């Protein structure tokens, strides 16, 4: 058992090292600058280890996006464990997720991801697909955790609620990028909080109340 645990820990550490090294390389040189040889050197693993974890280089960068955005799910789980289960209504589930979005440090991973995509706000179709896939995976994981916490909740209500909020978060990130260049500083963090509050207010109160 102990040997199995060590192998599992080493495998997870190698995967994280590969993803982290890929993020650094792409941040410095763009996606086209990512090569297997440099990635292996930066991550301090063999070429074989890279392909034991990923079928191709194209899988590594989106995996980094998904891993970084996973903080939303991790924070939800941590906060959920520390608070009583709500009534299971859409309103109570919304409040739980809103608490996570307000309290989590999302600026750090979002800033890193946007910088990986380059200095402009426009991304190519492949990069756009990566971001959408990361958001979809994050949404699915978060919805699964909400359903686990509220087994009596309507599955469609959960999927609509979580999908809308995570998709809205993607829109917030886009507008935040346009206005701040994805810089991580006190002013940009204040704007992020403002935009997230606007997202949550819009979904909580509805569009009609804003007319």
C-alpha positions as CSV (number, residue, x, y, z in Angstrom):
1,X,0.0,0.0,0.0
2,X,2.8,2.4,0.9
3,X,4.6,1.8,-2.4
4,X,1.3,2.3,-4.3
5,X,0.8,5.6,-2.5
6,X,4.3,6.8,-3.4
7,X,3.8,5.9,-7.1
8,X,0.4,7.7,-7.1
9,X,2.0,10.8,-5.5
10,X,5.0,10.7,-7.9
11,X,2.6,10.4,-10.9
12,X,0.6,13.4,-9.7
13,X,3.7,15.4,-9.1
14,X,5.1,14.6,-12.6
15,X,1.8,15.6,-14.2
16,X,1.7,18.9,-12.3
17,X,5.4,19.6,-13.2
18,X,4.6,19.0,-16.9
19,X,1.6,21.3,-16.8
20,X,3.5,24.0,-14.9
21,X,6.5,23.8,-17.3
22,X,4.2,24.0,-20.3
23,X,2.6,27.1,-18.8
24,X,5.9,28.8,-18.4
25,X,7.1,28.0,-21.9
26,X,3.8,29.1,-23.6
27,X,3.9,32.3,-21.5
28,X,7.4,33.1,-22.7
29,X,7.2,31.9,-26.4
30,X,3.6,31.2,-27.2
31,X,2.0,27.9,-28.1
32,X,4.3,27.4,-31.1
33,X,7.3,27.5,-28.8
34,X,6.3,24.4,-26.9
35,X,8.4,21.4,-27.8
36,X,8.7,18.0,-26.2
37,X,12.5,18.3,-25.6
38,X,12.3,21.6,-23.8
39,X,9.2,20.6,-21.9
40,X,10.9,17.5,-20.6
41,X,14.0,19.5,-19.6
42,X,11.9,22.2,-17.8
43,X,9.7,19.6,-16.0
44,X,12.7,17.4,-15.2
45,X,11.0,14.3,-16.6
46,X,11.6,12.1,-19.6
47,X,9.9,12.3,-23.0
48,X,8.3,9.0,-22.2
49,X,6.8,10.3,-19.0
50,X,5.2,13.2,-20.8
51,X,3.5,10.8,-23.2
52,X,2.5,8.5,-20.3
53,X,0.3,11.5,-19.1
54,X,-0.7,13.1,-22.4
55,X,-1.3,11.7,-25.9
56,X,0.0,14.9,-27.5
57,X,1.3,18.4,-26.7
58,X,-2.1,19.7,-27.7
59,X,-3.6,18.1,-24.6
60,X,-1.2,19.8,-22.1
61,X,-2.1,23.4,-22.3
62,X,-5.9,22.9,-21.9
63,X,-5.1,20.6,-19.0
64,X,-3.4,23.5,-17.4
65,X,-6.4,25.7,-17.9
66,X,-8.6,23.1,-16.3
67,X,-6.3,22.5,-13.4
68,X,-6.1,26.2,-12.7
69,X,-9.8,26.8,-12.9
70,X,-10.3,23.8,-10.6
71,X,-9.8,26.2,-7.7
72,X,-13.5,27.1,-8.1
73,X,-14.5,23.5,-7.4
74,X,-11.8,23.0,-4.6
75,X,-13.0,26.2,-2.9
76,X,-16.6,25.1,-3.2
77,X,-15.9,21.8,-1.6
78,X,-13.9,23.4,1.3
79,X,-16.5,26.0,2.0
80,X,-19.4,23.5,1.7
81,X,-17.8,21.2,4.2
82,X,-17.6,24.0,6.7
83,X,-21.2,25.2,6.4
84,X,-24.5,23.6,6.9
85,X,-26.3,22.2,3.9
86,X,-28.9,24.7,2.6
87,X,-32.5,24.0,1.7
88,X,-31.6,22.7,-1.7
89,X,-33.6,25.4,-3.5
90,X,-32.1,27.2,-6.5
91,X,-31.7,30.3,-4.3
92,X,-29.8,28.5,-1.6
93,X,-27.5,26.8,-4.1
94,X,-26.9,30.1,-5.9
95,X,-25.9,31.7,-2.5
96,X,-23.4,28.8,-1.9
97,X,-21.7,29.2,-5.3
98,X,-21.8,33.0,-5.0
99,X,-19.9,32.8,-1.7
100,X,-17.2,30.7,-3.4
101,X,-16.9,33.1,-6.4
102,X,-16.6,36.1,-4.1
103,X,-14.1,34.5,-1.7
104,X,-11.8,32.6,-4.0
105,X,-8.6,34.1,-5.4
106,X,-9.5,33.6,-9.1
107,X,-7.4,36.5,-10.3
108,X,-4.1,34.6,-9.9
109,X,-5.1,31.6,-12.2
110,X,-7.1,33.7,-14.6
111,X,-4.3,36.2,-15.0
112,X,-1.8,33.4,-15.7
113,X,-4.1,31.7,-18.2
114,X,-4.9,34.9,-20.1
115,X,-1.2,35.8,-20.3
116,X,-0.5,32.3,-21.7
117,X,-2.9,33.2,-24.6
118,X,-0.8,36.3,-25.4
119,X,-1.0,40.1,-24.9
120,X,-4.1,40.7,-27.1
121,X,-7.7,39.9,-26.2
122,X,-8.1,37.9,-29.4
123,X,-7.4,34.2,-29.4
124,X,-7.2,31.8,-32.3
125,X,-9.8,29.1,-32.7
126,X,-7.7,26.4,-31.0
127,X,-7.1,28.5,-28.0
128,X,-10.7,29.5,-27.8
129,X,-11.7,25.9,-27.8
130,X,-9.2,25.2,-25.0
131,X,-10.8,27.9,-22.8
132,X,-14.3,26.7,-23.6
133,X,-13.3,23.1,-22.7
134,X,-11.7,24.2,-19.4
135,X,-14.9,26.1,-18.5
136,X,-17.1,23.0,-19.5
137,X,-15.0,20.7,-17.4
138,X,-15.1,23.1,-14.4
139,X,-18.8,23.5,-14.8
140,X,-19.4,19.7,-14.9
141,X,-17.2,19.1,-11.8
142,X,-18.9,21.9,-9.9
143,X,-22.4,20.7,-10.9
144,X,-21.5,17.2,-9.7
145,X,-20.4,18.6,-6.3
146,X,-23.6,20.7,-6.0
147,X,-25.7,17.6,-6.8
148,X,-23.8,15.5,-4.3
149,X,-24.4,18.2,-1.6
150,X,-28.0,18.5,-2.6
151,X,-29.1,15.1,-3.7
152,X,-32.8,16.1,-3.8
153,X,-32.2,19.1,-6.1
154,X,-33.5,19.0,-9.7
155,X,-30.6,18.0,-11.9
156,X,-31.6,20.4,-14.7
157,X,-31.9,23.3,-12.2
158,X,-28.3,22.5,-11.0
159,X,-26.9,22.3,-14.5
160,X,-28.6,25.5,-15.6
161,X,-27.5,27.4,-12.5
162,X,-23.9,26.2,-12.6
163,X,-23.5,26.4,-16.3
164,X,-24.8,30.0,-16.3
165,X,-22.5,31.2,-13.6
166,X,-19.4,29.5,-14.9
167,X,-20.1,30.8,-18.4
168,X,-20.7,34.2,-17.0
169,X,-17.3,34.0,-15.2
170,X,-15.8,33.4,-18.7
171,X,-17.4,36.6,-19.9
172,X,-16.2,38.5,-16.8
173,X,-12.6,37.3,-17.5
174,X,-12.9,38.5,-21.1
175,X,-14.0,42.0,-20.1
176,X,-11.5,42.1,-17.3
177,X,-8.7,41.2,-19.7
178,X,-9.8,44.0,-22.1
179,X,-9.7,46.6,-19.3
180,X,-6.6,45.5,-17.4
181,X,-4.4,43.5,-19.8
182,X,-4.7,40.7,-17.2
183,X,-2.4,42.5,-14.9
184,X,-2.5,41.3,-11.3
185,X,-2.4,44.4,-9.1
186,X,-4.7,46.0,-6.5
187,X,-6.6,48.1,-9.1
188,X,-7.2,45.1,-11.4
189,X,-8.3,43.0,-8.4
190,X,-10.8,45.7,-7.4
191,X,-12.2,45.7,-10.9
192,X,-12.4,41.9,-10.9
193,X,-14.5,42.0,-7.7
194,X,-16.7,44.7,-9.2
195,X,-17.3,42.6,-12.3
196,X,-18.0,39.4,-10.3
197,X,-20.5,41.3,-8.1
198,X,-22.2,42.6,-11.3
199,X,-22.4,39.0,-12.6
200,X,-23.9,37.7,-9.4
201,X,-26.3,40.6,-9.1
202,X,-27.5,40.1,-12.6
203,X,-28.2,36.4,-12.2
204,X,-29.7,36.8,-8.7
205,X,-32.0,39.7,-9.5
206,X,-32.6,39.0,-13.2
207,X,-32.3,41.3,-16.2
208,X,-35.7,42.9,-15.9
209,X,-34.6,44.6,-12.7
210,X,-31.7,46.3,-14.5
211,X,-33.8,47.9,-17.2
